[in-house]
């Protein structure tokens, strides 16, 4: 997230046609280390913004799989300057492990003059301080399939081999029309461009309703990668995409099936306990000054409904399959959850 359209500076958002660039740094961290980056506990640091839906995928996966001790976490300030993600939430404005002020420093150590922006999620090699990957599409798949030796006991299978074709098909449609569609609508520079993107968002959401009316999760009877990817967009929908990105045909809270589905996930350990609505709202409304020049952050929507009963358990399903929920979130990574003491 950020800089993906190639526009310099935060004021550039919404001033040119939006196109999400491919991840330039696509090395993989694998069990056999075939790209030169073997899975190893403590070697790598995951850099995220809690505002960013792409980074939030990695936050959820890391929690569900119990990788907190194996893969350390750096959380960037949700408010960027024109050098992008910065570590101003940490003492002295430096990440305490990497010792850098800006994520761009890890990018520069890997390659000078790289194309594209500085995006999260990013995984950095701690010993060298170099960026390893910013491939948001592949990172979570590898956490699920390549990092298995470091998974917690009882970790769910988020990308079961027997269901991968269906998971991939569902995720492809969700990515094109929903995950990325809200950005194409929000950063549109013309009426037709906006209407096509916005129409696509709601058409895809409406296509998902019959599937989620009859089953608790998108694919199979357990949580998979597909649910993670849809969740990180839906949890932001009413707070920022409905107003800020003009995806306002209806609110998520007005759709009984999708609203119950996303609340079910939000109340599942590993999902809602990674969500920071304050970071989300401040980032979108204060950083995207090209479409919100006053940088005013709205007071709404009311977030009190996230912990209300959803009744999705009546559809059956086993959230973690034969596994177990993750342990309670670590105090140093806890975020405020609406309605929860």
C-alpha positions as CSV (number, residue, x, y, z in Angstrom):
1,X,0.0,0.0,0.0
2,X,1.1,3.6,-0.8
3,X,2.9,4.6,-3.9
4,X,1.5,1.7,-5.8
5,X,0.1,4.1,-8.5
6,X,3.5,5.5,-9.0
7,X,2.4,9.0,-8.1
8,X,5.0,11.0,-6.1
9,X,3.7,12.3,-2.8
10,X,0.4,11.9,-0.9
11,X,-1.3,14.7,-2.8
12,X,-1.1,12.7,-6.0
13,X,-3.8,10.3,-5.0
14,X,-6.8,10.7,-7.2
15,X,-5.0,12.9,-9.7
16,X,-4.2,10.1,-12.2
17,X,-5.7,6.8,-13.3
18,X,-5.0,4.2,-10.6
19,X,-3.0,1.1,-11.5
20,X,-1.6,-1.2,-8.9
21,X,2.0,-2.1,-9.8
22,X,3.3,-5.6,-9.4
23,X,5.6,-6.3,-6.5
24,X,9.1,-5.5,-7.6
25,X,10.8,-7.6,-4.9
26,X,9.3,-11.0,-5.3
27,X,11.9,-13.2,-3.7
28,X,10.4,-16.0,-1.5
29,X,11.3,-17.2,1.9
30,X,11.0,-20.9,1.6
31,X,11.7,-24.1,3.6
32,X,14.5,-25.1,1.1
33,X,15.9,-21.5,0.7
34,X,15.9,-21.8,-3.1
35,X,15.8,-18.0,-3.5
36,X,18.6,-17.6,-1.0
37,X,16.2,-16.9,1.9
38,X,15.6,-20.0,4.0
39,X,12.9,-20.0,6.7
40,X,14.6,-19.4,10.0
41,X,13.3,-18.3,13.4
42,X,14.2,-14.7,14.3
43,X,16.0,-13.9,11.1
44,X,13.3,-11.8,9.5
45,X,11.1,-8.9,10.5
46,X,7.6,-8.3,9.1
47,X,6.9,-4.6,8.5
48,X,3.2,-3.6,8.4
49,X,0.8,-0.8,8.8
50,X,-2.3,-1.7,10.7
51,X,-4.1,0.7,8.3
52,X,-3.3,-1.3,5.2
53,X,-5.5,-4.2,4.1
54,X,-2.7,-5.9,2.2
55,X,-0.4,-5.8,5.3
56,X,-3.3,-6.9,7.5
57,X,-3.5,-10.2,5.6
58,X,0.0,-10.9,7.0
59,X,-1.0,-9.8,10.5
60,X,-3.9,-12.2,10.5
61,X,-2.0,-15.1,9.1
62,X,0.9,-14.6,11.5
63,X,-1.5,-14.7,14.4
64,X,-3.5,-17.7,13.3
65,X,-0.3,-19.7,12.6
66,X,1.4,-18.7,15.8
67,X,4.5,-17.2,14.2
68,X,4.9,-14.3,16.6
69,X,8.1,-15.6,18.1
70,X,9.5,-16.7,14.8
71,X,8.8,-13.6,12.8
72,X,9.1,-10.3,14.7
73,X,6.8,-7.4,13.9
74,X,7.4,-3.7,13.1
75,X,4.4,-1.4,13.0
76,X,4.7,1.8,10.9
77,X,3.0,5.1,11.7
78,X,-0.4,5.2,9.8
79,X,0.4,8.8,8.8
80,X,3.1,8.9,6.1
81,X,5.1,11.7,4.8
82,X,6.3,11.8,1.2
83,X,9.1,9.3,2.1
84,X,6.3,6.8,2.9
85,X,6.2,4.5,5.8
86,X,8.1,5.7,8.9
87,X,8.7,4.4,12.4
88,X,7.6,7.4,14.4
89,X,5.6,5.2,16.8
90,X,8.9,3.8,18.2
91,X,11.2,5.6,20.6
92,X,13.4,8.1,18.8
93,X,11.5,7.4,15.6
94,X,13.6,4.3,14.8
95,X,12.6,0.7,14.5
96,X,14.3,-0.9,17.5
97,X,15.4,-4.0,15.6
98,X,16.3,-2.6,12.2
99,X,17.5,0.8,13.5
100,X,16.0,2.7,10.6
101,X,13.6,5.7,10.5
102,X,12.0,4.8,7.1
103,X,11.1,1.5,5.5
104,X,12.6,3.0,2.3
105,X,16.1,2.5,3.9
106,X,15.6,-1.3,3.8
107,X,14.5,-1.0,0.2
108,X,17.6,1.1,-0.6
109,X,19.9,-1.4,1.0
110,X,18.4,-4.0,-1.4
111,X,18.4,-1.9,-4.5
112,X,19.1,1.7,-5.3
113,X,16.7,3.4,-7.7
114,X,14.1,0.6,-7.7
115,X,10.8,1.2,-9.6
116,X,7.5,1.7,-7.8
117,X,6.8,2.9,-4.3
118,X,7.6,1.8,-0.8
119,X,4.8,-0.6,0.2
120,X,3.8,-2.9,3.0
121,X,3.7,-5.7,3.9
122,X,7.4,-6.0,3.6
123,X,9.8,-8.6,5.1
124,X,13.3,-7.5,5.9
125,X,16.4,-9.6,6.6
126,X,17.5,-8.5,10.0
127,X,21.2,-9.4,9.7
128,X,21.7,-7.4,6.5
129,X,18.9,-4.9,6.9
130,X,17.9,-5.6,3.3
131,X,14.3,-5.9,2.0
132,X,13.6,-9.5,1.1
133,X,10.1,-9.2,-0.4
134,X,7.1,-6.9,-0.7
135,X,5.1,-9.5,-2.7
136,X,1.8,-9.1,-0.8
137,X,0.1,-11.8,-2.8
138,X,2.7,-14.5,-2.1
139,X,3.8,-13.6,1.5
140,X,0.7,-15.1,3.2
141,X,0.7,-18.2,1.0
142,X,4.3,-18.9,2.0
143,X,3.6,-18.3,5.7
144,X,0.9,-21.0,5.4
145,X,2.9,-23.5,3.3
146,X,6.6,-22.8,3.7
147,X,6.8,-21.9,7.4
148,X,5.1,-25.0,8.6
149,X,8.0,-26.1,10.7
150,X,7.6,-23.0,12.9
151,X,3.8,-23.1,13.1
152,X,2.2,-23.4,16.6
153,X,0.7,-26.7,17.6
154,X,-2.9,-26.7,16.4
155,X,-2.3,-24.1,13.7
156,X,-5.0,-24.3,11.0
157,X,-4.3,-25.2,7.4
158,X,-5.1,-21.9,5.7
159,X,-4.3,-23.2,2.1
160,X,-5.4,-26.8,2.1
161,X,-4.0,-28.6,-1.0
162,X,-7.3,-30.3,-1.9
163,X,-9.1,-26.9,-2.1
164,X,-6.4,-24.7,-3.7
165,X,-8.0,-24.5,-7.1
166,X,-11.3,-23.3,-5.7
167,X,-9.6,-20.9,-3.2
168,X,-7.5,-19.4,-6.0
169,X,-10.6,-18.9,-8.2
170,X,-12.5,-17.2,-5.4
171,X,-9.6,-15.0,-4.4
172,X,-8.9,-13.9,-8.0
173,X,-12.5,-12.5,-8.4
174,X,-12.4,-11.0,-4.9
175,X,-9.0,-9.3,-5.7
176,X,-10.0,-7.9,-9.0
177,X,-13.4,-6.5,-8.1
178,X,-13.3,-6.0,-4.3
179,X,-9.8,-5.8,-2.8
180,X,-8.5,-3.7,-5.7
181,X,-11.8,-2.5,-6.9
182,X,-12.4,-0.2,-4.0
183,X,-9.1,1.6,-4.8
184,X,-9.9,1.9,-8.5
185,X,-13.2,3.5,-7.5
186,X,-11.7,5.7,-4.8
187,X,-8.8,7.0,-6.9
188,X,-10.8,7.3,-10.2
189,X,-10.3,10.6,-12.1
190,X,-13.4,10.3,-14.2
191,X,-17.0,9.5,-13.8
192,X,-17.1,6.5,-16.1
193,X,-13.9,5.0,-14.5
194,X,-15.5,5.4,-11.1
195,X,-18.9,4.0,-12.0
196,X,-17.3,0.9,-13.6
197,X,-15.2,0.2,-10.6
198,X,-17.9,0.9,-8.1
199,X,-20.4,-1.2,-10.0
200,X,-17.8,-4.1,-10.0
201,X,-17.3,-3.9,-6.3
202,X,-21.0,-4.3,-5.5
203,X,-21.6,-6.9,-8.3
204,X,-19.0,-9.1,-6.8
205,X,-20.2,-8.6,-3.2
206,X,-23.7,-9.5,-4.3
207,X,-22.4,-12.6,-6.0
208,X,-20.8,-13.7,-2.8
209,X,-24.0,-13.5,-0.8
210,X,-25.6,-16.8,-2.0
211,X,-22.4,-18.7,-1.3
212,X,-22.2,-17.2,2.3
213,X,-25.9,-17.8,2.9
214,X,-25.4,-21.6,2.7
215,X,-21.9,-22.0,4.2
216,X,-20.0,-20.3,7.0
217,X,-16.8,-19.7,5.1
218,X,-15.9,-19.0,1.5
219,X,-14.3,-22.4,0.7
220,X,-14.9,-25.6,2.6
221,X,-16.0,-25.6,6.3
222,X,-12.9,-23.9,7.8
223,X,-11.2,-20.5,7.6
224,X,-8.8,-20.3,4.6
225,X,-6.7,-17.7,2.9
226,X,-9.8,-16.7,0.9
227,X,-11.5,-15.5,4.1
228,X,-8.5,-13.6,5.2
229,X,-8.3,-11.7,2.0
230,X,-12.0,-10.8,1.9
231,X,-12.0,-9.9,5.6
232,X,-9.3,-7.2,5.4
233,X,-11.4,-5.3,2.8
234,X,-14.8,-5.8,4.4
235,X,-13.6,-4.7,7.9
236,X,-12.6,-1.3,6.3
237,X,-15.7,-1.0,4.2
238,X,-18.1,1.2,6.2
239,X,-15.2,3.0,8.0
240,X,-13.4,4.3,4.9
241,X,-14.5,2.7,1.6
242,X,-18.1,3.7,1.8
243,X,-17.4,7.4,2.3
244,X,-13.8,8.2,1.4
245,X,-13.7,5.9,-1.7
246,X,-17.4,6.6,-2.6
247,X,-18.4,2.9,-2.6
248,X,-21.7,3.9,-1.2
249,X,-24.5,2.0,-2.9
250,X,-25.0,0.4,0.5
251,X,-23.2,-0.1,3.8
252,X,-21.9,-3.4,4.7
253,X,-24.0,-3.2,7.9
254,X,-27.1,-3.0,5.6
255,X,-26.4,-6.4,4.1
256,X,-27.4,-9.0,6.6
257,X,-25.3,-11.9,5.2
258,X,-22.1,-10.0,4.7
259,X,-22.4,-8.1,7.9
260,X,-22.9,-11.3,9.9
261,X,-20.0,-13.0,8.0
262,X,-17.5,-10.3,8.7
263,X,-18.6,-10.0,12.4
264,X,-18.1,-13.8,12.7
265,X,-14.5,-13.4,11.5
266,X,-13.9,-10.3,13.5
267,X,-14.9,-12.1,16.7
268,X,-12.6,-15.1,15.8
269,X,-9.2,-14.9,17.6
270,X,-6.6,-13.7,15.1
271,X,-8.9,-11.4,13.1
272,X,-10.5,-8.6,15.1
273,X,-7.6,-8.5,17.6
274,X,-5.3,-7.3,14.8
275,X,-7.6,-4.5,13.6
276,X,-7.0,-0.9,14.6
277,X,-9.8,1.4,13.4
278,X,-8.0,4.5,14.6
279,X,-5.0,3.7,12.4
280,X,-7.3,2.8,9.5
281,X,-9.4,6.0,9.6
282,X,-6.5,8.4,10.2
283,X,-4.4,6.9,7.4
284,X,-7.0,7.0,4.6
285,X,-8.5,10.4,5.5
286,X,-5.2,12.2,6.4
287,X,-2.8,10.7,3.9
288,X,-4.9,10.7,0.7
289,X,-5.1,14.5,0.5
290,X,-5.6,14.3,-3.2
291,X,-9.2,13.2,-2.6
292,X,-9.6,14.6,1.0
293,X,-7.7,17.9,0.9
294,X,-8.9,19.0,4.4
295,X,-7.6,15.8,6.0
296,X,-10.6,15.8,8.3
297,X,-11.3,12.4,9.9
298,X,-15.0,11.7,10.2
299,X,-16.4,10.8,13.6
300,X,-18.5,7.8,12.3
301,X,-19.4,5.2,11.8
302,X,-20.6,3.7,15.1
303,X,-18.3,0.7,15.7
304,X,-20.2,-0.7,18.7
305,X,-21.9,-3.4,16.6
306,X,-18.8,-5.4,15.8
307,X,-19.2,-7.7,18.9
308,X,-22.9,-8.3,18.6
309,X,-24.2,-11.9,18.0
310,X,-23.8,-13.1,14.4
311,X,-25.4,-16.6,14.6
312,X,-23.2,-17.8,11.8
313,X,-22.3,-20.9,13.9
314,X,-25.7,-22.2,13.0
315,X,-24.3,-22.9,9.5
316,X,-21.8,-25.4,11.0
317,X,-18.2,-25.1,10.1
318,X,-15.1,-25.4,12.2
319,X,-13.1,-22.2,12.2
320,X,-9.7,-23.9,12.9
321,X,-10.5,-27.3,11.4
322,X,-8.9,-30.0,13.6
323,X,-6.7,-27.3,15.2
324,X,-7.2,-24.8,17.9
325,X,-7.5,-21.0,18.3
326,X,-4.3,-19.0,18.7
327,X,-3.2,-17.9,22.2
328,X,-4.4,-14.5,23.4
329,X,-2.7,-11.6,21.6
330,X,0.6,-10.5,23.2
331,X,0.4,-7.3,25.3
332,X,3.0,-5.6,23.2
333,X,0.9,-6.2,20.0
334,X,-2.6,-5.6,21.5
335,X,-5.0,-3.1,19.9
336,X,-8.2,-1.6,21.1
337,X,-11.2,-3.5,20.0
338,X,-14.6,-1.6,19.9
339,X,-16.9,-2.7,22.7
340,X,-14.3,-4.9,24.4
341,X,-12.8,-3.9,27.7
